[in-house]
């Protein structure tokens, strides 16, 4: 019995010694791993210390020099353009031949203002009549009637072929062809209902308005027709499948979508019409350009008076361009998820960005540092190994 107890005691001591050796080996391995992790952490900290963060939050190595892309060609062309602009501005300010005092004297002259109002009146009347007639011609061009389609095609072909000046002169001299006009028996000159002299009926203003309107209608017809054809055919088929009347389909479905393609070209035509009114000087109609011509033929101040007309035309064009931008923006609501910002909104965003870059935005103080304890981690292997070794030795001693 005593031998059996002695053997068991020897076996227990042997097992305890083996466990103690295994625990010591695990402790050494854990300490080596901890030393390696400490070295890696120090290297990462050194790498983080050598990096910086730019305004966009990207990490940049402080030891490297970031070189932006150089656009030499763009800079050279920009320098040339800037030089030309500055040279022109300098000549405007330094050359006395521009005669800015004469320009200021006649810019708001009553005769010039009256000519400006006549120019605007010709533009409004001719533009309205031209686009209404152009819409009718566009519908004729899309009609299945061979007669209406052919008539609209020949009209557009003729008035786009004949120069505008010739059209105005023909209307102004229509009395040479038809001394009298009126209503009466068809295919005869028996105007028993009403009759009047042609030269009395068609004045210079009427000839200019008729010529500009008919000329504009030919171009407007093609613009409107192209806008209607730009609408997806599936939209029209869906509207027809729903049983909507043709009038509802045209004014509520086709026309609003076609307007996105019509508006830019339409405003372009109106701007061209404003400047096109200058050709009516051929019938001695005192619009803006004719009035300026009369003045500089009297005082021989050609350049300052031409500048007066140029500035007024530029102002009208600027107003129309601004109106075009907002009209296009409104019709883009159904095509864009987010409308483009207006110039005022762009200016505000730019000012806000520059202000933030200067770092002048008010702040309540530095934010409190965030304390992040991080997720719970497992016990350190070295500590676990020490505990295991102490437990084993205690058990062995026991």
Buried (B, 14 or more C-beta within 10 A) or exposed (E): EEEEEEEEEEEEEEEBEEBBEBBBEBBEEBBEEBEEEEEEEEEEEEEEEEEEEEEEEEEEEEEEEEEEEEEEEEEEEEEEEEEEEEEEEEEEEEEEEBBEEBBEEBBEBEBBBBBBEBBBBBBEBBBEBBBEBBBBBBBBBBEEEEEBBEBBBEBBEEBEEBEBBEBBBBBBBBBEEEEBBBEEEEEEEEBEEEEEEBBEEBEBBEBBBBBBBBBBBBBBBBBBBBBBEEBEEEEBEEBEEEEBEEEEBBEEBBBEBBBBBBBBBBBBBBBEBBBBBBBBBBBEBBBBBBBBBBBBEEEEBBEBBBBBBEEBBEEBBEEBEEEBBEBBBEBEEEEEEEEEEEEEEEEEEEEEEEEEEEEEEEEEEEEEEEEEEEEEEEEEBBEBBBEBBEEBBEEBEE
